[in-house]
Structure formats: structure tokens, C-alpha cells
Amino acid sequence: MSEAETIAKRLAFEFLREGRYFASSGPVELKMPGAVAAGTVEAFEDFTQQVEYGGLAVQAVGYEEGTENPKVHVYLTHGSARNIKALPKDIGGTAIAVHRVGAISVRPDAAGKATNRGHVFERNGRICCGSSSGPTSEASVGTLGAIVRRATDQKLYLLSNNHVFAGCNHVPLDQPILSPGSQDGRPGLRAPQEVGRHSAIHELRSGDPHFVNPCDADLAIAVLTDDHAVTSWQGDATDGYDTPSIVSEPVSSMTVKKFGRTTGLSSGIVEAKVPTPMPVNYVAKHFKGVVWFKDVWTVRSSTADPFALPGDSGSLVVTEDGSKAIGLVFAANSSGEYAWIVPMPCAVGGFGGLQLVDGHGV
């Protein structure tokens, strides 16, 4: 374990224990992580005390993995610029970067507020991955992430988030999945059509992390009902690319991109791994609560434009050259500067094993 990882876990432990996370109802007793190196204890205590008494609320704590001099990243829901500026810049020589990102909230019905003209990409008469998608039973819409093959039955499935395909655990089995989503039907655009049937979920669990194990993914799959309706191509003809079949772990400072229902093509930089519990507020038709996640990653926009906004949930994040898939978007802050992703090795490890499909209808 690197010193940055140890400090990140110790910081998160202290914040959780003191009830400093925005969704904390009070102190939480957790198992103490490994001790920080000798000589950093005083600096560590100084940092935590200033956060505690500075009126700052924590969203997540992460660390860089794969960089030469990894930093620890502290993401705050709120806090004055003066208080943030006053925080120490390092703990025992490990740099601390503090970001005010706001509270992270997932609302499946919020895509229409971001834009009522969601992207629907087509190639050879088929709907492309990266397009608008959603179930017939919900007034919500997200992104069709990828076509996958399930190891247990060798059938083709569509991959996205639980809150996109499954309404946060509540869409019935075999419910039709449309693309574009019903909220994105409009004149001049192809009508919403069935592309799949809801099949399985990675369950979202709400509750205090002391009692409920944090989630590591927000995922759902739908069996592909028409092989000729969808292509593995991501996005448009100009900047698009085929879904890569190779999966890779995210690495800090990696440049990435994605196609999504709301923002289309966007670019970002992988920033930090969040190994400890972080709260995400979910508000859906049949599900409201705080879901705590761990072992997810942050991606920061590399341009002045958002990396992800409501409706981009489910987007497949790939390397800059499009050769490897590294994650699936499941949440973003209100400005779209930051997105949170499920790492791809975790995503394909679910549902009995998945394999990303390339070359389908391209």
C-alpha cells in the first residue's frame, strides 16, 4: 500500500468517525486502517482538525494510482474558499489537493432538465452505443453503454446503470428497454424502439456504511432482443469508434473520452481512486436514499465543457485512442466537471462474467 493510499484511507476513516461526510448522521465506528508513516502524525492531525472546525463537509477521499508522486484528493460538498485555502497543502510530504465539487446526486429523471434533445447516434441503420436509452416504465433516460456477451449463456446483452435500465432496483424483469428513451422522442428523429429486455441488476443498497456494505457498482443488463437493431459502434461517424474488447484498470492522469446521451463526445482525465465509502444521494420514482460506494474512480473534464451531465449515466469511458475500456459513468457533479465511474474490471466481473463485444453491425 502506497503512502498516498494509506493517508487517503486514514483521512476517510477520521472523517467518517467524526461524522464529517455530507450524508453522515453522526460518528461511525470503523476498523482503523494502517498507520501512517512516522513523522506524518502531527501533520495529519493538523489537517483533520482544520477540516473539522472549518465548516467543511466531505464528499469523498481518493488517491492517485500509477503516478510518480501520487497526491491525495479530498472532494468537498461545501466550504468557503477562504477555509479551503487555509488547509495544509501536504501531510508528511504527500501533497493534498482539495476540490469543492458539491453534493453528488443521482436523479434518473433529471436528464430532460439538462437537455430535451438527447443524442441518438446511428450507423448502417442501427442505433449506436452512446445513445439515449431507458425502460418503457420510467419517465427517465440515460445512455446505452455497450453490447456485452454473458459467459453464463453466451447471449448478447446491453450494459448500462441500474438507475438507467432498472429504475434503482424497481423495473420489472423483462420490461422493454427503448432507444432512444421515450423522453427523447421528437419530430425528425427515429421513434423509440425496443432494443432489449431488462434482465439483471447489481443491487443498490441504501444505509449507514457501519451496517450496510458499500456498493462497488451501479449496473444493469438487458438481453438484446434484435441483433440488427444495435451496433457496437460508439457515437457518430466522424469522431466515433468501435467498442474496444480490451478492458483495463483506470490509471491516474490517463486521458479518456466517452459518448453519452446528453453531452455527446467529451474528454477527461482520470484523477483518483476512491477506496473508502462515499455517499451518493439517489432520488427515483420508487427509490430514495443515500447509497455509499467504494472502489470507484473520479474523472475530471480536460476542457471547459462538462465531462458528464444527467443522462450520460451508463456511458462507456475509453482510453484516448479508443483501444481500451476503463469504466462506466454512474454519477457526476452539477457542473459536469467531475464524473464518478465504475472501473471496467469490476463491471465485466459481474453477472457471472461479461465480455465487451466489438465488430457488431459496424
N, C-alpha and C positions, 0 to 999 in steps of 0.2 A: 504494500500500500504506500503510495507516494505521500510526502508531507502535505501536499495540497489536498489530497483526498482525506487524510486524517483530520486536517483543520476544518474542512468543509463539514465532515460528519460531526465533529465536536461542536462546531458552531450551531448546526441544526439541532443537535441534542440540547444545547443550552437554551436555544430559542423555544423549542417545544416544551422543555421542562418549565420555563418561566411563562408559558402562555403568550409568547410574542408573535406567533403567526396570526394572520388576519382572521382566520377561522377558528382559532383556539378558544375554547370556552373556559379554559383555566390551565394550570400547570399539568403536565403529563409526565408520568414516571416511565422512563425507557431505559433500556440497558445501555450503560456508558460505553461509547466506542473507545478505540485505542487511545492511549495518552499521546499528547503532542510531545515533540522533542524538547529536551532540556533547553532552557533559555527562552522559550516562547510563552511560558505560562503567564508571566506578568503582562506581556503584550496582549495575550489572548483575553485575559480578564479585563484589561482596559477597554478593549473593543466591545466586548459583550455588555459592559456596564454603560458605555455611551449609547449603545443601541437601546438598552432597556430604559434609560432615563431620557432619551432624546425624542420620545414621541413617535418612533418609527415602528411600522408594522411589517412583518416579514411575509413574503410570498414563497420564496424558495432559496435554497443554498446549493450551489453547484461548484464544480471544479473542472479545470481543463485537463483533458486526457490526450496525450500524444504530442504535446508541445514541449519545447526545450526547458522553458521556465514557467511551469503552469501556475496560473492565478486561481484564486478562489473568487467566485462570483456570488454576491448577495443581491437577491431581487426583492425589492420592497414594494408593498402596495401603496404606501403613502409615507410622507415625511417631507419636511421643509428642505429647500436647497441648502440653507444655512447649516442645518443639523447633519445633512449628508456630507457636506464639505468638511465638517469638523471631525468626521470619523477618521481613525488611523488608516494610513494607506497600506499597511502591511502588518502581518502577525509573524514575528520571529523571522523576518526576511522573505516570507511568502506574500506576494502582492495581493491585495484585496480590492476588487472592483465592485462598486455599489451602483445599482441601477434602480431607478424608480419606474416601475412598469405598470402599476395599478393592479387591482384585483383581477384574477383570471376567472372569467365566467363563460360557461358554455350554454348557449340557448339555441336549440335546433331551429327555432322559428325566426331567428334574427337575420338570416341570410337575405330575406326580402327587404329588410331595412338598410342593408349595406348596398344592395343594388337589386332592382327588379328586372334586370337584363342579364341573367346568368349565362355564362359561356356554355355553348353546345358545339363541340368540335366534331366534324365529320370527315371520313376518308373512305373512298370507294363505296359510298352509300351506307357505311356503318358508323355507329357512334363511337367516338374515341374516348379512351380513358382521360381523366381530367375534366370531364363534362359534368354538368348538373345531373343530379340523381336523387331519388328519395322514394319512400314507400307510398302506396296509394292511400294509406290510412292516416297519414300525418300532414299537417299544414306546415311542413318544414322541408328543407332541401340542403344537400351537401354535395360532395364530389365522389364520383366513381373513381376509385383509386387505381385498380389493376385487375387483370384477369389472373387467376391462380389455379393450379391443379392440386387437388387434395389427395394426399397419399393414401388415405383410408379407402377411397373408392375410385380414384383416378378420374373423377369428373371435373369439369371446369366450373369455377365459381367466380363471383365478383367480390372484391375486397374493399371495404370502407370501414368507417367507425360504427360502433354500437349506436351512438346517438344519431347517426345519419340513417342507417338501414333499419335500426331496431327501436327507435324512439326511447332510448335508455331502458332497455330490457323489456319493453311493453308491446312491441309489434308482434302479432301472432305468427306462428310458424306458417310458412308457405304464402305469406302475404306478397302480392306482386310488388316488385321494385321497378320504378319507372326511370327512364332517361329520355329527355330532360325531366326533372322533377315537375310535378303538377303546378308548382308555384311559378315556373318559368315558361309556361305555355304562352305564346303571344303570336300575333299575325306575322307572317313571313318566316316563321321558324317551324321546323318539323314538330309534329304533335308528340306529346309524351307517349311513349310506348313501353310495353313490358320488356325488360331485358333480363330479369331474374326473379327468383322467388326466395324470400327470406328463409335462411336455413339454420344458422347457429350464431351464438354470441360469445364474447368474452365478457362475463358479467361485470357490471358496475356496482360497486358496494359503497354505501354511504355509512359513515360512522367515525367515531373517535379512533385515531390510529392505535390507541392503547388496547382497544377491544376488537377492532376490525382490521385485518391485514390490508395494508395499502395495495391498490391495484398497480399493475405494471403495464396495462394496455387498455385502450378503448377501441374494440374491434368487433366487426360482424362480417359474415359472408352470406352471399345469396347464390344459389345454384343458377348457372347460366341457362336460360330456357330456349335461346335461339342462337346457335353458333354463328349465324350470319348477320346478327343484329349489331354486334360489338366487335371492335378491333383492339388489339393490344397497343396500337399507336397512341402516344400521349400528345394531346394538343393539336395545333394547327399544322398546315402543310409547310409553312415557311420555317418556323422555329421548332417544330415538333420532332419527336424521336420515338423509336420503339421502346417499349418497356424492357429494361435490362433484365436478364435472367439471373445475373450475379447479385448476391446480397453481401453487404459489407457493414461492419460496425461504423457508427459515426466517429469522427476524429475531430477534435477542436481545431479551428482555423481552416477546416475543409470548406471549399466553395461549393455550393449546391444550388439546385433550381427545382421548380415544380410547376405543373399546370393545375389550376384549380377553377372551380365554378365561378368565383367572384373576382379574383384578381388576375386570372389567366396565368401567363408566364411571369414568374418572379424569381429573383435571385437572392441568396442569403449566404451567411457564413455560420457554420456550426460553432457554437460558443462553449457550452458547458454541459457536463453530465450532472444530473440531479439524483444522487443515490439515496437520498433520505426523503421522508414523507413531505409532500407539498400539497396544499388544498386547492381544489378547483370546484367552484360553485356551479352546479348543474340545475337548470330550470327548464323542464319539459312538460308536456301535457299531463303525463301520468307519473312523473318522477321529479322530485325536488329535494336537493340535499347537497352536502359537501362530500366530494369523493377525493380521498387522499391518494396520490400517486407517488411512486418511487421508480428509480432507474430509467427515467425519461431524459430527454435532451432538449436544450434550447437552441433555436436558430434565430439569428438576428439579420434583418434585411441589410443587404450590401449596397442599397441605393436609397434615394429619398422616398421611394414608393414603398407601400406595405409589402411584407413577405406573404402574409396571410390575413384574411378577414373572415367573419362569419360566412359560411357557405363553402369555404375552402377546406373544411374538415374532411378528412379522407384522402387528401391529395398525396400522391407518391412523391417523396423527395429523393432526388438522384444526384450523383456527382455532376460537376460542371460539364464533363464530356458525355454524360448520359450513359456511362458504361456500367455503373453500379447503383443499386437502390440502397438507401441508407435509413429510410424511415417513413412514417406516415403521420401527417399533421393531425392533431386532435384538439388543439386549443391555441388561442392567440390573445394578446392583449388588445385593448380597444383601438389603439393606433395602428395595429398591424405590424409594428416594428419587430415584435417578438412572436415567435411561434414555438409551441411545445410539440415534440414528435415522439412517437413510439419507435424505438430502434428496430430496424428491419429484422435482425436475427430473432428478436422476441416475437414479432408479428408472424413470421413464417414458421416459428416453432409451435404456434397454437393450432387448435383444431385437428390435432393428430398429424400435423406436418403439412406445409404448403410449399409449392414451387411457383415462383413467378413465371408467367407464360409470355414468351415473345413470338414474333413472327405470325401472329394470328390475324388474318384478314388485312395485312399491310400491303 
